[in-house]
Amino acid sequence: MGVDRAYVSGLEIGTRNPTAVTLWHISLALQVPIAELLVEHGEPIDAPLPRKRASKKSSHEA
């Protein structure tokens, strides 16, 4: 597929978001229609919460 194992691991655990091209490559490697990758099956998994951006402190807040 041409991607790092750590990247694939991040996709599996939900910490990375694949591009459309990456989804296409995965569907080819697994020999399944790309739509199959976008359908939820079974019980929902606990996805990590989105990270909040760190706020920038202004110079007078130090």
C-alpha positions, -999 to +999 in steps of 0.1 A: +000+000+000+030+023+005+022+037+039+039+034+072+027+007+097+023+034+124+000+054+100-022+023+094-023+017+132-035+052+137-062+046+112-073+015+130-075+031+164-091+063+151-063+088+158-057+094+120-080+104+092-073+089+058-074+108+026-097+096-003-066+082-020-056+063+010-091+048+013-089+038-023-055+021-018-069+002+013-100-009-007-078-023-034-055-041-010-085-056+008-104-063-024-135-046-011-156-017-026-145+016-011-180+021+002-176-009+025-149+010+044-173+038+051-201+017+066-204+011+104-208-025+114-219-039+147-214-021+180-199+014+179-164+016+192-152+042+217-135+067+195-110+091+211-123+126+218-111+153+195-082+172+208-086+208+218-063+234+204-040+250+229-049+286+233-023+312+227-017+334+257-013+371+250+018+388+263-002+405+291-016+372+305+018+358+316 
